[in-house]
């Protein structure tokens, strides 16, 4: 497990929940200071307010695999920012239940005008039988391993087979093209009922 070093670098701040999500363990310490793993003080930049911490410094120095990371920017993304990022990538992963077990399948997709996620697959595929009418999750991301930065967006909603002839004809012209030959291709639409995302920028 990588050890953590602390530093308080104003003025940018990070919410406590985001800090916890990024693997930084924080708790209120004596004298209003936060404490990291093992109870080590995090410095005067971490202040307690009421029963919890106020905003935490965004810049955390950590030792990870022998490298010291100095400027880690982690934050949640709003719905519109998530949708803009989804429109930039051609491939994502649908997460669904198959035979009472969780399943993940990489698929190419397209974001439609109503912000729904549209997939194209075979009419007789296991995927269609498993997801039609079910609530699923769809995840897409983009990462730069060298810079240790990237983003991830998750769309959660009900999946449905597109059956309307006019809509099928429209998607056949403008929808996603399957990367595999599909003589009996059909479209599956995932409603964007819940859209969440996060971005990590390491420098």
C-alpha angles and dihedrals in degrees: 000000000000115000118235128228121193134224133165110220115171147220103044116068140198126209116245093242092054091048091053092048091053093057098262111132112213133176135164112265135193117296093023096292125131123237130215132203111330093017095283113159115253096208137255093297089076108076129184121227118189109317095337142045125277119227113319127224110270095214112077125173113215136172109231123171090339094308125109112224113204113177114037115170112190123172144149120254127229122237096260093047089051092052092048090053092047089056090059099061131062101204135055141152128257115211115203144141119269120181091343092306130103114256133188123197127181111225139167114243147168131225108234127217092264090053093252119138114243124200130183120214143146118293091229097045125126087236094064092047092049101045107033104115094359130116109248139170126234122198131190129172147167124210140181106207094190093054093036090229138118146111140256129200128191125196117195122191148107117301120218136180111244106239104160107109095217092049092047090052091050093050091047087061100038108013129097120299114226115237088221126062108263116185090177100035120169133181127242120198124204114202113228095230093145123021120182135163147162137205130210121195118186122188 
